[in-house]
């Protein structure tokens, strides 16, 4: 009997040892990165901050994953190089084809950190455009498919005006906007830029152009005058790119890896997604907890959601209710040591922006807070940063930011209805009953009332910026008036504190939390991602995340 128990015990022990060994081998393999590894990063599709839409609009990796992966590759002694495979992609900036948008600059900076770590980098461009070239120029070597060409021809801003179209349709824009530049309402009320707007946009484009020239000049070891001369040539085909020193060679896709091995010796290539999965716990998944809060898209009251319909303000919607709940959870959590707030927003509701700003201010009073601006942080997207006492604000040179302005109004549909033969009649009570009614013309008194309301919000916005940034009110008033600023322009005007991207903001948060620079941290992403079922449920409940209404609406009783 004792012998049977002894045999049974040995079998159980052997089984446990086997399970432990299998688990150990699996864990080791899952995290194993061989020496002389080369990370292959593919940039394709839409580069998104924190993909959360119903349908996949880009690569599996978010911008955050790309930056964290490159940052780890720079530190990892097992990695000898990085290959950046650049295809057709979009960095989703304020200007869709702006080659120096903040997202591109952040990836460039991460690649340059790999260079500074003494590792080699190479870019392969299979679908060349100016955005792709500016990104690729951060790499030490740039290669194209044989006989391929590319354009490097400057930056153009094109703006569409709908005033004549509205007139033909019988629609009339009645929008009131504070500020002398009147950029937000220009497409509705004008047929071309005013001289003042041309002066403003010329200054803006010049800042972007200087960033483009400076980046290429520094990376390709060319004089700025040489880069400007090359841009003026515009297009480079075949060996013209080699002669201009803008690229380093040609290779077919199937031969590119062999060519690199001849230059750098044998290596093991691993795609960025797999590499990041292996090392993220080692470099980012342990240690003190830092909250990373995303405020993306149009700011509205209610819950955050996603609108999949492009022509109705498609994209993410930052809901004040969701973000208030998020910041309340963060400030109550004893394990979270610091907060990074990442903003990519064109603004939206004044009231929703103030609700978010207040929630951020309450949180910043308890925990260190760093604010990082992505491609866009204007209007309400900048208002939410005006904390007191102020939080440190980081932005990239290509960030579009500030734009202190307030507007409201409507599209009067009376003329269109008349053309269509669609008539209305109404009975009302109250002098202002038709205020905000798209079927009633805006009276002189209505416009004066709207102007007083907007002036109140405009002054409040200016005072908020002045208080937060420690600037005289008169100075902020001169900076206002619907003017955009790039990150470099905003820094000179003390509207932000530092030039730097998400990684710089996280390093600042680590320092504020008392964490050593090289020590890994656990990044907790907020708002927490929704499941596919939750997103579908929100859609079928009609929560598409767009709103077509005014702050002051007439409450009409319709009789059919």
N, C-alpha and C positions, 0 to 999 in steps of 0.2 A: 504493500500500500504506500509506504514511504517512498519507494522507488518511483511509483507512478506520479506522486506529487512532485518529486524532484525533476522528472522528465517534463512534466507540465510547466513547472516553474522555469526551466531552461528555455522551453519553447516560447513562453511569454516574454522572457528577457530578451531572447534573440529577436523576437518580433518588434519589441520596443526599440532595440538598438538599430534594427533595420529602418524603422520609421524615422528615427532621429537622424540616421545617416542620409536617408533620401531627402529629408527636409533640409539638412545642412547643405547637401550638394545643390539642391534646387535654389536655396537662398544665395549660396555662393555664386552660382551661375547667373542668377537674376541680377546680381550686383557686380558681376565680374566685367572689368574693362581691361583688355590686354595692353601691354606696353606698345608704344608707337601706333596709337589709334588716331585716325583722322575722322573728324566729325563732318558729315555731309548734310548741310542745311539747305533745304529747298524752300525758296520764297515764291509762292504761287497763289493766285487768287487774292481775296481781300484780306489785308493784314488788320485783324480786329483786336481791340483792347482785351475784351473778355467775352468771347462768343457765347451768346445766350439766346439767339433767335430760334424760331421753330424749325427753320431749314438751315442746313450748313451752307454758309455763304463764303467760306474760304477754307484754308488748311486747318488740320486738326489743332495745330499749335497756335496759341494766342500770341500776341506781341509779348506778353509777360513770359510765356514759355521760351520764346526765342531769346529774349534778353537773359533769362536765368541760365539757359543752356550755354550761351556764349560766355557768360561770366564764369560758369563752372569750368568750361573748356580752357579758359585763360589760366585758371588756378590749378587744374588737374595735371600732375606731372606725367600721367600716362598718355596724354593727348599731345601729339607732335604738330598737328596742323588742322586747319578748317577749310573745307571747300564749300563755297556758297553758290548754289545752283539757282540762278535768277531767271524766272520765267515771266509770264504776263501777270503782273500783280498791281494792286491798287492800295495805296496807303490811306485812302478815304479822308483826304484833307479838305479844308474849306474850299480851296481851288482843287478840283479833282485831279488835275495833271501837274500840280505843283511838285517839282522834283525835290524841294528842300523842306517837305513837311516834317513835323516834329517826329513822327513815328520812324521815318527813314533815317533821320539824324540819330535817333536813339540806337537803331541797329548798327549804323556806321560806328558810333562811339563804342559799342560792345565789340565790334570787329577790331577796332583800333586797339582795344585793351588786349586782345589776343596777340596782335602784332608786338605790342610793348612787352608781352610776356616772353618774347623770343621764339615764337612759333610762326610757322609759315601759313599764309592764307592765299587762296586763289579763288577767283570768281569765274563762273562759266555762264555766259549770257546767251540763251537760246531764243529770246524774244526781246530784242534791244529797244529801249526807248530812253528818254532823258532821265526819268525816275530810276530806271534800272541801272543806267550808267553811273549816276551819282552815288547810288548804293554800292555798286561794284568797285568804285574807285577807292573805297576804304581798304580793299584787299591789296596785297603786295603785287599780285599778278592778275591780269584780266585776259580771258580767252573767249573767242567767238567761234562759231562753226565756219569752216572754210567758205570764202567768197561772200561772207555776210557783211552787212554794213550797218551803220547806225546814225542817228541824228543827234546833234548837240547844238541846238539852235536858239537857246534863250528861253524866256518865260513870257507868256502872253496871258492877259486877263481879259476874258470876254464876258460881258454882262448883257442879259436879255431884258428888253423893255416891252411891256404889254399894254402901254397906254392906248395906242391906236387900235389894238385888238379889242380891248374892252369897249372902246368907243363904237367900233363896228358892231359889236354884240349888243349894244345898248346898255352896257354896264358902266357904272361910274364909281371910281375909287374916292372914298371920303375918309382918308387916313390922316390923323394928327400925330406928328412926331416931334419930339423935343431934340434940339441940337441943330446947328447950322449945316451939317453935312448931309443929313436926311438920306442916309444910304439904304435903310431898311425899306423905305417907301418909294425909292427911286424907280423900281421896275414897274410900279403901278401908275405913277404920276408924271413920268418923263419919257422922252423918246431918245435921249442921249445923255451922256454925262454933262454936268455943269462944269464950268472952269474950276470951281472949288473942288469938286469931286475928282477931276482929272489930276489936280495937284496932289490930292491925298493919295490916290491909287498909284501915281507915279512914285511917290515916296515909299509906298509899301512894296511895290515891285522892285524898286532899286535895292531895298534891304534884302529881299529874297535873292536877287541877282548877285549881290556881293557875297552872300553865303554860298551860293553855287560855285562861283569863281574861286573863292577862298578854299572851299573844301577840295575841289579838284586840283588846285594849285599845290596845296600842301601834300596831298596823297600821291600825286603823280610827279612831284618834284619839278614843277614848271613855274615860270614867272606868271604872275596874275595877268600881265599884259599879253603873254603868249596864250593863256587860256581864253581871254576875251577875243583875241584874233582867231582862234580855232572855232569859238562859238559863232563868230561872224561868218565863217565858211559854211557852217550848218550841217552838212552831210558828209559822211566818210564811208567809202566803199572799198572793200578788199584791203590792199596794202596801204591805202591812204591812212587808215587807222594806225598802222605800224609806224609809218613815217612821222605821223603827228605825235607819237609817243603816248597816245591815249590808250592803246591796248598793247599786249605783249606777244600775242600769237594766235594761231588758229588750230582747232582740233575737232574731229568728228566726235559725237557723243560717246561712241563705243571705244574710242581710242584715248579719250581724255585721261582716264585713270592710269593707263599704261604710260602715258607721257609724264604724268606727275611722279610715278614710281621711278622713272629714269632720272628725274631731277632730285628726288628726295629719298630714294631707297624704298624698300618694301615696307608696306604698312597695312593695317587692317582698317577698312573703311566701314563706318557704322552711321546709319541715318540719325539725324538729330532727335527724332521722337524716341527712338530706342535708347539712345545715349542718355537723354534727360530722364527717362524712366529708371535707368540704372543708378543714376547718381543724385537724383533730386533729394533723397533722404539724407545723403551724406553732406550735401552742400546747402540745402534749403529746408529740409523737413524736420530738423531737430532743434532743440534749444529754446530760448525765450520766444514767446508768442508776440507777433506784431500783426495787427489787423490791417488789411488792405481793402479799403472801401472804394468801389467804383461808382461814380456819378456820370452816367453816360446818356447822351441823347437829350431830347426835349424835356424840360422840367415842367411837371404838371402836378396838380393835387391828386391824391389817391395813391393807388398801388403802382409800383413799377411793373412795366409790361413790355411787350414787343409788338410793334405794328409791322406786319409783313407786306403791307400795301405801299409800294414806293411813292406813288403820287399823292398820298395823304400822310405826309411827314413820316414816311416809312423809316423803321429803325427802332432802336431802344428808346424807352420813355422812362425817365427818372421820376418816380412817384414820391411825393413828400411823405406820405404815410409810411411807405416801406422804409425810407431812409431815416425817418424819426425813430422807428422801431429798431432799426439797425444800430444807430448811435446809442440808443438807450441800452441795448444789450451789451455793447462794447464797454461803455463806461461803468456798467455794473459788474463786469467780469474781472475778477482779481488776477487772472492769469495773463491777461493782455497788458503788455508793458508800454506799447506805443501804437500810434495810428498813422497810417499814410492814406491820404485821400487823393484818389486819381480822378481828374475831371476831364471830360471830353464832351462839351455841351455848348449848343448855341443859345442857351437860355430858355425862356418860356414864361410861365406864370410868375408875376411879381410876388404874390402871396405865398406860393409854393416855394419859391427861392428863399424867402425870408424864414419860412418854417424850417427849411434844411439848414440855413445859416445859423439859426438859433440852436438847433440840435447839435451842430458841430461845435458851437461856442461852449455849450454845456459840457461836451465831451472833452474839449481842449482844456477846460478848467481842472479836469481830473487826471488826464494822461497827456504826455507829449504828442503833439500833432504836427505832421509835415504835410504840405499840400503840393501835389505834382500835377502840372498842367500838360495835357497831351496836345493834339493838333489844334484844339479849339476850346477856348474858355472865355466867352464873351457874354455881355448882357447879364442875365441871371446866372450864367455859368461863372462869371467873375464875381458877381455880388455875393455869392455864398462863401467866398474866401475872405470877406471883410470882417474878420473876427476881432474881438477886443478882449484881452490883449492879442496882438496879431500872431498868427502862425507863420512859420517860414514857408515861402512859396518858391518852388522850383519850376522853371520852364525851359524848353529848348529854344535855340535861336529862331527856329521856324514856327514856333507856337503863335497862333493868332489869338490875341487876348485883349481884355478890357472892354472896349466899346460901351462906354457909359451912355445909355440912351433909354428912352421909354417911348412907346407908341401904342396907339389904339385906333380903331376905326372900323369901317365896314365897306363892302362892295354893294352899292345900291343897285338893285335888280329891277327897278321900276321901268327903265327903258326897254330891257329885254322882254319883260312880261307884256309890254305894250306891242312890241314887234310880233310876239307869239300869239297875241289875242287873248292873253290870260289876264283877267281882271280881278281886282279885289275891292272890297268895301269894308269899312270898319266903323265901330262905335267905340269911343274911348272917353275916359274920365280922368282928369288930371293934366296939368300943363305939360308935364314931361312924359306922358304915357307912351309917346312914340319915339322916345330917345333910344337910339340903337336899332330902330326898325329898318331893315333893308329895303322896305317898300316906300318909305317916307323920306323926302329930302331932308338933309341936315340943315337946320336953321342957323342963323348967326348966333342966336342964344345957345343952341346946342353946342356949337363949336367952342364958344367961350367957356361953357361949363366943362366940356371935355378937356380943354386947355388948362383950366384951373386944377382939375383932378390930376392930369399928367404932370403938371408942374410940381405938384406936391410930391409925387413919387420920384420925380427927377431930382429935386432938392434933397430928398431923403437918401437917394442913391449916392449923390455927391458927398453928402455929409458922412455917410457910412464909410466911403473910401477914404476920405480925409482923416477920420478918426482912427481907422484901422492902420493906415499907412503912415501916420504921423506927418501928414502934409497939410499946408494951409488950404482952406476951402477954396480960396481964389485960384490957387495953383491947380487943384483938381478940376475946377470949372473950366479952365483953359484946356485941360487934357480931355474933357468930355466932348459932347456934341456929336456923338455917333462915330468917333474915330477908333479904328482898329490900330493895334500896335503889335509888331512882332516881338518875340521874346527879348531880343537884344535891345529894341527900342523901349520896351517896358522896363527893363532893368535900368537903363540910363535915367528913366523918369521916376525911379523908385516905386514902381507899381508892382514889381516882383522883387525877390531877394537874391536869387541865385540862378545862374544858367546851369542846367543839368536835367537829366531825365529821371525815369522811375528808379533806376538803380541808385542814382545819387540820392534821391529822396529816402530810399530804404536805408542807405548807409547813414544818413542824417538821423533817421528814426532810431537806428541801433545805438548811435552815439548818445542820443537823448535818453535812451532807456538804460544806458550804462553797459551796453554790450560791446565787446571788442570787435574791431573791423573785420577780422578774419574768422570770427566765430559764427557758425551757422545759426539761422533763426527759422522758426516755423511761421510761415506766412498763412494767415487765415483770411480767405477771400470772402468779402461781403459785397452786396447781399448774396446769400447762399443760393446757388444755382437751382432753378426749378426743374422738375422732371418733365419729360415729354407730355405726360398725362396732365400735369398742372397747366402747361402752356396751352394745350388743346382745350382744356376746360375754360380757361380764360377767353379763348377765341370764341367758343360757342356761346359764352355768356355775353358776348358783344364787347368785351374789354380789349379793343384793338389798339388803344393807346393814342388815339387822335381826338382832337376836340375842335369843333368849328363853332365857336361862340364868342361873344364879347363879355367883358366883366359886367356891363350894365345892359341887360336885355329887356325888351318890352315883353310883357306877359299878355299876349293877345288871346282872346276867345275866338276861335275860328268856327264859322258857320258854313257848312257845305250844302 
